[in-house]
Amino acid sequence: MVQESSSHVTHMLSIIVDPNKIARYEAWLPEAETINRRHEGFLGMDVIKPRSHIEPEYIILLRFATAEDLEAWHRSEDIDEVRRQASEFVIAKQVAEKSYGLTMMFERPPTSHFYPKPAYYKQVLIATLTVFPIVLVLNVTIAPFLQELPGPLATLISVLAMAPIMTAIMPRVSKLFIGWLYPPPNSKARAL
């Protein structure tokens, strides 16, 4: 199930690269990003390199402004060229998924392509349980220093202080609840 959001959409690719072609693949990635930048709504590309070169799995995160921009990218001739070029390096079938809004903040099981995305209400609940204590701590620690600043500036500083904390804490919190967020297929917990 795909959740719509006013935020950007992220397209995730899981690619196993031929271990003998890793250097050439990594040298080619900037070229692929240059081709992607031609598309309206393309916001950027992040590459998560593999932990092991025995089975080198690269995670490619492509961000687009809207779902329509992503769909237009999928239909473009340029993406066909990128796929053709990538086929020289790829030894395993790609696993692709789209994530909207909160989904990309959650730690996924190692075999995440076998698990459906967590229910939206679970994502909201975990995000709320994570954000609430952080906001409380920030209100106690930095709010007194922000009282003399104009409201928008104080809010901006609070948000900027919270962003790195969230990116460090959210994956850890989701890992604590991984069994609830991603119950094994055919599990009774799936129904919750």
DOKELUM-192063 format. One line per field, with one value per residue (C-alpha): residue number from 1; residue in three letters; x negated, y, z negated. Coordinates in steps of 0.02 Angstrom, whole numbers, plus 32768, in hexadecimal, padded with zeros to 4 digits. Layout:
N
nr	[NUM | ...]
rest	[ALA | ...]
x	[X | ...]
y	[Y | ...]
z	[Z | ...]
END
This chain:
192
nr	[1 | 2 | 3 | 4 | 5 | 6 | 7 | 8 | 9 | 10 | 11 | 12 | 13 | 14 | 15 | 16 | 17 | 18 | 19 | 20 | 21 | 22 | 23 | 24 | 25 | 26 | 27 | 28 | 29 | 30 | 31 | 32 | 33 | 34 | 35 | 36 | 37 | 38 | 39 | 40 | 41 | 42 | 43 | 44 | 45 | 46 | 47 | 48 | 49 | 50 | 51 | 52 | 53 | 54 | 55 | 56 | 57 | 58 | 59 | 60 | 61 | 62 | 63 | 64 | 65 | 66 | 67 | 68 | 69 | 70 | 71 | 72 | 73 | 74 | 75 | 76 | 77 | 78 | 79 | 80 | 81 | 82 | 83 | 84 | 85 | 86 | 87 | 88 | 89 | 90 | 91 | 92 | 93 | 94 | 95 | 96 | 97 | 98 | 99 | 100 | 101 | 102 | 103 | 104 | 105 | 106 | 107 | 108 | 109 | 110 | 111 | 112 | 113 | 114 | 115 | 116 | 117 | 118 | 119 | 120 | 121 | 122 | 123 | 124 | 125 | 126 | 127 | 128 | 129 | 130 | 131 | 132 | 133 | 134 | 135 | 136 | 137 | 138 | 139 | 140 | 141 | 142 | 143 | 144 | 145 | 146 | 147 | 148 | 149 | 150 | 151 | 152 | 153 | 154 | 155 | 156 | 157 | 158 | 159 | 160 | 161 | 162 | 163 | 164 | 165 | 166 | 167 | 168 | 169 | 170 | 171 | 172 | 173 | 174 | 175 | 176 | 177 | 178 | 179 | 180 | 181 | 182 | 183 | 184 | 185 | 186 | 187 | 188 | 189 | 190 | 191 | 192]
rest	[MET | VAL | GLN | GLU | SER | SER | SER | HIS | VAL | THR | HIS | MET | LEU | SER | ILE | ILE | VAL | ASP | PRO | ASN | LYS | ILE | ALA | ARG | TYR | GLU | ALA | TRP | LEU | PRO | GLU | ALA | GLU | THR | ILE | ASN | ARG | ARG | HIS | GLU | GLY | PHE | LEU | GLY | MET | ASP | VAL | ILE | LYS | PRO | ARG | SER | HIS | ILE | GLU | PRO | GLU | TYR | ILE | ILE | LEU | LEU | ARG | PHE | ALA | THR | ALA | GLU | ASP | LEU | GLU | ALA | TRP | HIS | ARG | SER | GLU | ASP | ILE | ASP | GLU | VAL | ARG | ARG | GLN | ALA | SER | GLU | PHE | VAL | ILE | ALA | LYS | GLN | VAL | ALA | GLU | LYS | SER | TYR | GLY | LEU | THR | MET | MET | PHE | GLU | ARG | PRO | PRO | THR | SER | HIS | PHE | TYR | PRO | LYS | PRO | ALA | TYR | TYR | LYS | GLN | VAL | LEU | ILE | ALA | THR | LEU | THR | VAL | PHE | PRO | ILE | VAL | LEU | VAL | LEU | ASN | VAL | THR | ILE | ALA | PRO | PHE | LEU | GLN | GLU | LEU | PRO | GLY | PRO | LEU | ALA | THR | LEU | ILE | SER | VAL | LEU | ALA | MET | ALA | PRO | ILE | MET | THR | ALA | ILE | MET | PRO | ARG | VAL | SER | LYS | LEU | PHE | ILE | GLY | TRP | LEU | TYR | PRO | PRO | PRO | ASN | SER | LYS | ALA | ARG | ALA | LEU]
x	[8000 | 7FBD | 7FE0 | 7FF2 | 7FA1 | 7F82 | 7EC9 | 7E55 | 7E54 | 7DBC | 7D9B | 7D29 | 7CC3 | 7C66 | 7BDF | 7B61 | 7AC5 | 7A47 | 79B7 | 793A | 798C | 79A4 | 7923 | 796E | 7A1E | 79F0 | 7999 | 7A37 | 7AB2 | 7A91 | 7ABB | 7B60 | 7B86 | 7B60 | 7BDF | 7C5F | 7C46 | 7C90 | 7D3B | 7DB2 | 7DD2 | 7D33 | 7CF1 | 7C58 | 7C0A | 7BBA | 7B53 | 7B3D | 7AA5 | 7A9E | 7A5D | 7A0D | 79BC | 79E9 | 7A9C | 7A92 | 7B42 | 7B52 | 7BEC | 7C15 | 7C90 | 7CD7 | 7D3F | 7DC4 | 7E33 | 7ED4 | 7F13 | 7F3A | 7E84 | 7E4F | 7ECB | 7E8E | 7DDC | 7E0E | 7E58 | 7DC3 | 7D49 | 7CBA | 7CE6 | 7CE2 | 7C31 | 7C00 | 7C47 | 7BEA | 7B46 | 7B63 | 7B84 | 7AC8 | 7AA9 | 7B45 | 7B48 | 7BEC | 7C9A | 7CC0 | 7D40 | 7D98 | 7E13 | 7E5E | 7E69 | 7ECF | 7EBB | 7E8B | 7E5E | 7DA8 | 7D86 | 7DA2 | 7D1C | 7D49 | 7D27 | 7C8E | 7D01 | 7D79 | 7DB2 | 7E0E | 7E72 | 7EFA | 7EE9 | 7F29 | 7FD9 | 7FE1 | 802C | 7F96 | 7F1E | 7F7C | 7F81 | 7EC6 | 7E9D | 7F09 | 7EBE | 7E11 | 7E31 | 7E91 | 7E04 | 7D86 | 7DF4 | 7E07 | 7D4B | 7D2C | 7DAE | 7D53 | 7CA2 | 7CA5 | 7D4E | 7D0E | 7C84 | 7D00 | 7D7C | 7D28 | 7D27 | 7DB5 | 7E31 | 7E05 | 7D4A | 7D64 | 7DCF | 7D4C | 7CC3 | 7D31 | 7D52 | 7C9A | 7C6C | 7CEC | 7CC2 | 7C1A | 7C61 | 7CF3 | 7C83 | 7C17 | 7CA4 | 7D33 | 7CDB | 7CA9 | 7D5A | 7DA3 | 7D24 | 7D68 | 7E17 | 7DE1 | 7E46 | 7EE4 | 7EC3 | 7E90 | 7EDE | 7EAC | 7F23 | 7FB6 | 7FA0 | 8035 | 7FDF | 7FF8 | 80B1 | 8091]
y	[8000 | 80AA | 8142 | 81EA | 827D | 8333 | 830E | 82C8 | 8214 | 81A4 | 8115 | 808F | 8016 | 7F81 | 7F4C | 7EBE | 7EEE | 7E75 | 7E76 | 7E83 | 7F22 | 7F86 | 800D | 8026 | 802A | 80AE | 8114 | 8109 | 8141 | 81FE | 81EA | 8198 | 8228 | 82A7 | 8252 | 8250 | 830A | 832F | 8300 | 837F | 835F | 82F8 | 832E | 82C0 | 8215 | 81C1 | 8123 | 80AF | 8044 | 7F8C | 7F4A | 7EB8 | 7EA1 | 7DE8 | 7E14 | 7ECF | 7F15 | 7FCD | 802B | 80BC | 813E | 81B0 | 8242 | 829A | 832F | 82D3 | 8226 | 826C | 829F | 81EE | 81A1 | 8216 | 81E1 | 8129 | 8147 | 81AA | 816C | 81A5 | 8124 | 809D | 80D4 | 80D3 | 8023 | 7FE8 | 802F | 7FE8 | 7F3A | 7F2E | 7F31 | 7EE3 | 7E28 | 7E1E | 7E5A | 7F06 | 7F1A | 7FC1 | 8014 | 80C0 | 810E | 81A5 | 8214 | 81BA | 810F | 8137 | 8164 | 80B1 | 802B | 7F99 | 7EE0 | 7E9E | 7E42 | 7ED5 | 7EAD | 7E16 | 7E83 | 7EFF | 7FB1 | 7FCD | 800E | 80CB | 80D6 | 8073 | 80EE | 8183 | 8134 | 810D | 81BA | 820C | 81A3 | 81D5 | 828D | 82B5 | 8292 | 82EA | 8385 | 8381 | 8377 | 8403 | 8470 | 845D | 846D | 84ED | 8547 | 85BC | 85F9 | 8616 | 8684 | 8726 | 86F8 | 871C | 868A | 864E | 8650 | 85F2 | 8570 | 855D | 853F | 84BE | 8462 | 8466 | 8422 | 8397 | 835C | 8307 | 82BF | 8272 | 8228 | 81D8 | 819E | 816E | 80D8 | 8098 | 80A8 | 8053 | 7FC7 | 7FAC | 7F95 | 7F38 | 7E9D | 7F05 | 7F73 | 7EE1 | 7E41 | 7DA6 | 7D76 | 7D0A | 7D4D | 7D77 | 7E1C | 7E4B | 7E68 | 7EEC]
z	[8000 | 8031 | 7FC5 | 8019 | 7FC5 | 7FE9 | 7FD3 | 8056 | 8092 | 8083 | 80FC | 80B3 | 811C | 80D5 | 814E | 8140 | 81A3 | 81ED | 816D | 81FD | 823D | 819D | 81C8 | 8276 | 822F | 81AF | 8235 | 82A0 | 8217 | 822D | 82E6 | 82B7 | 8240 | 82C9 | 833B | 82AE | 828D | 8339 | 82F7 | 82AD | 81F5 | 81DA | 812F | 811B | 810D | 8077 | 8081 | 7FED | 800E | 7FDF | 7F3A | 7F92 | 803C | 803A | 806D | 808E | 807C | 80A1 | 8068 | 80DB | 809B | 8120 | 80E1 | 8147 | 811F | 814B | 817A | 8227 | 823D | 820F | 828A | 8315 | 82ED | 82FA | 83A7 | 83E9 | 846B | 83FC | 8377 | 83FB | 8425 | 836C | 8359 | 83F4 | 83B2 | 8303 | 8348 | 8368 | 82AB | 825F | 823A | 81DA | 81FF | 81BB | 8132 | 813C | 80CB | 80B2 | 8008 | 7FDB | 7F44 | 7EA3 | 7EEB | 7F12 | 7E5C | 7E22 | 7E13 | 7E84 | 7E63 | 7EC1 | 7F39 | 7F45 | 7FF5 | 7FAC | 7F33 | 7F60 | 7F22 | 7E71 | 7E5D | 7E62 | 7DB3 | 7D70 | 7DC2 | 7D79 | 7CCC | 7CCA | 7D0E | 7C88 | 7BFD | 7C3C | 7C5C | 7BBC | 7B3F | 7BB0 | 7BB7 | 7AF9 | 7AE1 | 7B5E | 7B08 | 7A64 | 7AA8 | 7B35 | 7B24 | 7A9A | 7B0F | 7B9D | 7B3E | 7B72 | 7C2B | 7CA6 | 7CB1 | 7D62 | 7D3C | 7C98 | 7CF3 | 7D7B | 7CFA | 7CA1 | 7D43 | 7D74 | 7CC8 | 7CD8 | 7D89 | 7D62 | 7CC3 | 7D23 | 7DA9 | 7D22 | 7CB0 | 7D24 | 7D75 | 7CC8 | 7C83 | 7D1C | 7D04 | 7C54 | 7C9E | 7D3B | 7D0E | 7CFD | 7D96 | 7E05 | 7DC1 | 7E23 | 7EAF | 7E74 | 7DC2 | 7D55 | 7D2D | 7DE5 | 7DC2 | 7D3B]
END
